[in-house]
Amino acid sequence: MPDDARARQRTGTGVGLLLALVLGAVLLTAVPDGDGGQDACRARTVASWAADPDVTQEFARYGDDASRADDWTGGDGTHSVELPDGRVLWLFSDTYLGQVHRPPNPAGESYAWRDTTAPLVRNSAVVMEDGRLRRTLPAPLFADPAPGQWRWPVAARVEPRSPGSSEQVVRVVLWTRTAGAYPWIYGVPTATEVATLSLPGLRLEGVTRVLDQQGVADPARRVLFGTTALTHDEDWTYVFGGDDARAAARPASNAYVARVPLGRLADPSAWRYWDGERWSIPSHMRPVLGDGGAGSAFTVVRDRGTYVLFTMAAGAEGLTTVTSYWACSPTGPWHGPGTGFGAPLPERGAGVAAYNPQAHPALGDGRLVLSYDVNWLDADGGVTAQAHLSRNVSLYRPRFVTLRLGPG
């Protein structure tokens, strides 16, 4: 393996882990309850939850299939989007390809395992049809923009090619990061980009840079958007993001939100950023939550008139417990934290971490389905983590739970 490939592999396997470690907890702040109508805003929190073994096992089935050597066997940064024909496109950040071997593994344990030479790419996409994962698109789907830089896909939406157009495309928000020294072991925040994929063929048509952050001198103050996105009333797409203040040992990271007219995600001039009072230009944006332990590994859903945010809990429960916040508007203020739940893990004990909770409306059928990624916690992103992820493939695959919300 070339030296640069080895370096990439050592610093890979970590989009969500970086986000959870670096940016840790949650975001946002709240507003009075509504008028009591059906869609009134009211406090919401997790009333109950249960593991969703069917979806978790589907990813295990597909990842363990040894019939191909160029498909997905594990990844993190899990996001999904439902396509107009009913298929679901799953997007991943750092991804293992290759083959998985059946137990016993070389260590004598009963886990399926992969070779330590398994290919690692910075992003991938897998297509699901009728509840079954069918194929991995040629990976990486989004090429590196320059030497020493890479792209991690985050939120994705299907929208008109342009406002009012009858033709639809997939827009994928990308984080561009640049290799850096400690504490930027998972890359220095560089830019937010948007890729356009054709439908139904999912051919990459192009990538547009919508927010370049290289001019911000302090990397801890650079903001990347796309950790989650949702469409409101078919008029606007709200795109959430955060900075990496925790990577520089600052007290807390900050969370932000932008608004884009439907059909214009790939148009930088159409993005407007919340400045605390109104939607404005990038240089005026202000956090919707600051100095409160905001994190960029989170997701937001809308439950009638209430917005609910899920993220990893702060403090000692971090990287093991998912908690929630609620608000009456994407700009907040947000209330919380609410009742949390412990994310089931394939292994228990020091080193195993859960992170990056994400909602998947395409799996809904009236349910609220959440995924979270699982990784081996290794502060330097190096050989120790790689060995564990090779030894037990379930440590680097998404797991799923079904939630029920109740009064907060």
C-alpha positions in Angstrom: 0.0 0.0 0.0 1.4 3.4 -0.9 2.5 5.7 2.0 -0.4 8.1 1.4 -2.9 5.3 1.5 -1.5 4.0 4.8 -1.8 7.5 6.2 -5.4 7.7 5.0 -6.3 4.4 6.6 -4.7 5.4 9.9 -6.7 8.6 10.1 -9.9 7.2 8.7 -12.8 5.4 10.4 -13.9 8.4 12.3 -16.4 10.9 10.9 -19.0 10.5 13.5 -16.5 9.5 16.2 -14.7 12.8 15.6 -18.0 14.6 15.8 -19.0 12.9 19.0 -15.6 13.3 20.6 -14.8 16.7 19.3 -18.3 18.2 19.5 -19.8 15.9 22.0 -23.2 16.7 23.3 -26.1 18.7 21.7 -27.5 21.8 20.6 -30.0 24.5 20.8 -32.6 26.3 23.2 -37.3 27.1 23.4 -40.6 28.8 23.1 -44.0 28.6 24.9 -46.4 25.8 24.2 -48.8 26.2 21.3 -52.6 26.8 21.6 -53.4 23.1 22.2 -54.4 22.3 18.6 -53.5 19.1 16.8 -50.3 20.6 15.4 -49.5 22.8 18.4 -45.9 22.8 19.6 -45.5 21.1 22.9 -42.7 19.5 24.9 -41.6 16.1 23.6 -39.2 13.5 24.8 -38.5 9.8 24.4 -41.3 7.8 26.0 -40.0 4.4 25.0 -37.6 2.7 22.7 -36.6 -0.8 21.4 -33.8 -2.2 19.4 -34.7 -2.7 15.7 -33.0 -6.0 14.9 -34.4 -6.4 11.4 -32.6 -3.4 9.9 -29.5 -4.0 12.0 -29.3 -7.6 10.7 -29.9 -6.5 7.1 -26.7 -4.5 7.2 -24.9 -7.4 8.8 -26.2 -9.8 6.1 -25.1 -7.5 3.3 -21.7 -6.7 4.9 -21.0 -10.4 5.5 -21.8 -11.4 1.9 -18.6 -12.7 0.4 -19.8 -12.9 -3.2 -18.1 -9.6 -4.1 -14.8 -8.0 -3.2 -15.7 -4.4 -4.0 -18.8 -3.8 -1.9 -19.6 -2.3 1.5 -18.6 -4.3 4.6 -18.8 -1.5 7.2 -18.9 2.3 7.6 -19.9 5.2 9.7 -21.5 8.6 9.1 -24.8 6.9 8.3 -27.4 9.0 6.4 -30.2 8.0 4.1 -32.7 9.4 1.6 -35.8 7.9 0.0 -35.8 8.1 -3.8 -39.0 8.8 -5.8 -39.2 5.2 -7.0 -39.2 3.8 -3.4 -35.5 2.9 -3.3 -33.4 4.1 -0.4 -29.9 5.6 -0.9 -27.7 5.0 2.1 -24.6 7.3 2.4 -21.5 6.5 4.4 -18.3 8.4 5.3 -15.2 6.3 5.9 -16.0 2.8 4.5 -14.4 -0.6 4.4 -14.7 -2.6 1.2 -13.5 -6.1 0.5 -14.6 -9.3 2.0 -15.6 -10.5 5.4 -14.4 -13.9 6.8 -16.5 -16.2 8.8 -15.6 -17.1 12.5 -13.5 -18.1 14.2 -11.3 -15.2 13.6 -7.5 -15.2 14.0 -7.8 -14.2 17.7 -10.0 -17.3 18.3 -13.2 -15.3 18.9 -16.5 -16.0 17.3 -16.9 -12.7 15.4 -16.8 -12.3 11.7 -13.6 -10.5 10.7 -11.9 -8.7 7.9 -8.3 -8.6 6.8 -6.2 -5.7 8.1 -5.5 -4.9 4.5 -9.2 -4.4 3.7 -9.6 -1.3 1.4 -10.8 1.9 3.1 -12.4 4.7 1.1 -13.6 8.1 2.3 -17.2 7.7 1.3 -19.6 5.2 -0.3 -23.3 4.7 -1.2 -25.4 1.6 -1.0 -28.9 1.1 -2.6 -31.7 -0.6 -0.8 -34.8 -1.9 -2.6 -37.9 -3.5 -1.0 -36.1 -3.5 2.4 -33.0 -5.3 1.0 -29.6 -3.9 0.4 -28.8 -4.6 -3.2 -25.6 -3.0 -4.4 -22.7 -0.7 -3.6 -22.2 2.2 -6.1 -18.6 2.5 -7.3 -16.6 3.9 -4.4 -15.6 6.5 -3.5 -18.6 8.1 -5.0 -17.3 11.6 -4.3 -13.6 12.0 -5.3 -11.1 13.9 -3.2 -11.2 17.6 -4.2 -7.4 18.0 -3.8 -4.4 16.1 -2.4 -4.7 15.8 1.4 -8.5 16.6 1.3 -11.5 14.4 1.3 -15.3 14.5 1.3 -17.7 13.0 3.8 -21.4 12.9 2.7 -23.9 14.0 5.3 -27.6 15.1 4.8 -29.3 14.3 1.4 -32.6 15.5 0.0 -34.6 14.8 -3.2 -35.6 18.2 -4.7 -36.5 19.8 -8.1 -33.6 20.4 -10.3 -34.5 24.0 -10.1 -37.5 25.8 -8.4 -40.7 24.7 -10.2 -39.0 22.1 -12.3 -40.8 18.7 -12.8 -37.4 17.0 -13.0 -36.0 15.8 -9.6 -32.4 15.1 -8.5 -30.7 14.1 -5.3 -28.6 16.8 -3.5 -26.0 15.5 -1.1 -24.4 17.8 1.3 -20.7 17.1 1.7 -18.1 18.1 4.3 -14.6 18.8 3.0 -11.8 18.3 5.4 -8.0 18.6 5.1 -5.4 16.5 6.8 -4.0 18.2 9.8 -1.8 17.6 12.9 -3.1 17.0 16.4 -5.7 18.0 17.6 -7.2 17.8 14.1 -6.6 14.0 13.7 -9.9 13.7 11.8 -9.1 16.6 9.5 -9.4 20.4 9.6 -12.9 21.7 8.7 -12.5 23.2 5.2 -15.8 23.7 3.3 -19.5 22.7 2.8 -20.3 21.4 -0.7 -23.4 20.1 -2.4 -23.3 17.2 -4.9 -26.0 16.6 -7.5 -26.9 13.0 -8.5 -29.2 12.2 -11.4 -32.4 10.2 -11.1 -33.0 7.4 -11.5 -29.4 6.5 -12.4 -27.6 8.1 -9.4 -24.9 9.5 -11.7 -22.7 12.2 -10.1 -23.3 15.3 -12.2 -21.1 17.7 -10.2 -20.1 19.3 -6.9 -20.7 22.9 -5.9 -18.9 24.6 -3.0 -21.5 26.6 -1.0 -19.5 27.7 2.0 -15.7 27.9 2.0 -14.3 28.3 5.5 -10.6 28.4 4.6 -10.6 32.2 5.2 -11.5 31.7 8.8 -8.1 31.7 10.5 -9.1 29.7 13.6 -10.1 26.1 12.5 -12.2 25.8 15.7 -14.5 28.5 14.5 -15.1 27.1 11.0 -18.7 25.9 10.5 -19.7 22.9 8.4 -23.3 22.4 7.5 -25.3 19.2 6.8 -25.3 17.1 9.9 -29.0 16.9 9.4 -31.6 18.6 7.1 -35.4 18.7 6.9 -37.9 20.2 4.6 -40.7 22.4 6.0 -44.0 23.0 4.2 -42.4 22.2 0.8 -40.9 25.7 0.7 -37.7 25.6 2.6 -34.9 23.1 3.5 -33.3 23.8 6.9 -29.7 22.6 7.1 -28.0 22.3 10.5 -24.3 22.5 11.2 -21.7 23.1 13.8 -18.1 24.1 14.5 -15.2 22.1 16.0 -14.5 24.2 19.0 -14.0 21.2 21.3 -11.1 20.0 19.1 -9.2 23.0 20.3 -10.1 22.4 24.0 -12.6 25.2 24.0 -15.4 24.8 26.6 -18.1 24.0 24.0 -18.9 23.9 20.3 -21.6 25.9 18.7 -24.6 24.9 16.5 -26.0 26.8 13.6 -28.8 26.6 11.0 -29.2 27.7 7.4 -32.3 28.0 5.2 -32.5 27.3 1.5 -35.5 27.5 -0.9 -36.6 24.2 -2.3 -34.7 23.3 -5.4 -31.7 25.5 -4.7 -29.5 23.5 -2.4 -26.7 23.6 -5.0 -27.0 27.4 -5.4 -24.6 29.2 -2.9 -26.4 32.5 -3.4 -29.7 31.0 -2.1 -28.3 30.0 1.3 -29.2 32.2 4.2 -27.9 31.8 7.8 -29.6 32.6 11.1 -27.9 35.6 12.7 -30.0 35.5 15.9 -32.8 37.7 14.5 -33.2 37.0 10.8 -31.8 35.1 7.9 -28.6 36.7 6.7 -25.2 36.3 4.9 -22.5 33.9 6.1 -20.4 36.5 7.9 -23.3 37.4 10.1 -24.4 33.9 11.2 -24.7 33.3 14.9 -25.2 30.1 16.8 -28.6 28.9 17.7 -26.9 27.4 20.7 -23.6 28.6 22.1 -21.5 27.7 25.1 -23.8 24.9 26.0 -22.0 21.8 24.7 -23.4 21.8 21.1 -22.4 19.0 18.8 -22.5 18.4 15.1 -23.4 14.7 15.3 -27.1 15.1 15.7 -30.4 14.7 13.9 -33.7 16.7 13.9 -37.2 15.4 13.2 -40.6 17.2 13.2 -43.3 15.7 15.4 -46.4 17.7 14.3 -45.7 21.2 15.5 -42.6 20.3 17.5 -39.0 19.9 16.4 -37.1 17.2 18.2 -33.3 16.9 18.2 -31.4 13.7 19.1 -27.7 13.7 20.0 -25.3 12.0 22.3 -25.6 13.0 26.0 -22.9 15.1 27.5 -20.6 14.3 30.4 -20.0 10.8 31.7 -22.9 9.4 29.6 -21.3 10.7 26.3 -20.7 8.0 23.6 -23.2 5.6 25.3 -26.5 7.5 25.7 -28.8 9.3 23.3 -30.7 12.2 24.6 -33.2 14.7 23.0 -34.1 18.4 22.9 -37.3 20.1 21.6 -38.2 23.4 20.1 -41.0 25.1 18.2 -38.8 26.4 15.4 -35.5 25.3 13.8 -33.9 28.4 15.1 -35.0 27.6 18.7 -35.0 28.3 21.5 -34.5 24.6 22.3 -35.4 22.8 25.6 -33.7 19.8 27.2 -32.1 17.5 27.7 -35.0 15.1 27.9 -35.1 11.4 28.8 -32.2 9.4 27.3 -31.7 5.8 26.4 -28.6 3.6 26.4 -27.5 2.6 22.9 -27.1 -1.2 22.7 -23.6 -2.0 21.7 -22.0 -5.2 20.2 -19.4 -5.1 22.9 -19.3 -3.5 26.3 -16.4 -2.0 28.1 -13.7 0.6 27.5 -13.1 1.5 23.9 -16.5 0.9 22.4 -18.4 4.1 21.5 -21.8 4.9 20.0 -22.2 8.2 18.2 -23.9 10.1 15.3 -27.7 9.3 15.9 -29.6 9.8 12.7 -33.3 9.6 11.8 -34.4 7.6 8.8 -37.9 8.6 7.6 -37.7 6.1 4.7 -37.9 3.3 7.2 -40.8 4.8 9.1 -44.2 3.2 8.3 -45.4 5.5 11.0 -42.4 4.7 13.2 -39.5 6.9 14.3 -36.4 4.9 13.4 -33.0 6.0 14.5 -29.5 4.7 13.7 -26.3 5.3 15.5 -22.7 4.3 14.6 -20.4 2.1 16.6 -16.7 2.4 16.7 -13.6 1.6 18.8 -12.5 4.7 20.8 -8.9 5.4 20.0 -7.8 8.9 20.6 -5.1 8.9 17.9 -7.2 7.1 15.3 -4.4 4.7 14.8 -3.4 1.0 14.7 -5.2 0.0 17.9 -8.6 1.0 16.5 -7.9 -0.5 13.1 -7.1 -3.9 14.8 -10.3 -3.9 16.7 -12.4 -3.0 13.7 -10.8 -5.8 11.7 -11.3 -8.3 14.5 -15.0 -7.6 14.9 -16.9 -6.2 11.9 -20.0 -5.3 14.0 -18.0 -2.6 15.6 -18.1 -0.5 12.5 -21.7 -0.9 11.3 -24.9 1.1 12.0 -27.4 -0.2 14.6 -31.0 0.8 14.7 -33.7 1.5 17.3 -37.4 2.4 17.1 -38.6 5.3 19.4 -41.9 6.5 20.6 -42.2 10.2 21.7 -44.3 11.4 24.6 -44.9 14.5 26.6 -41.7 16.2 27.7 
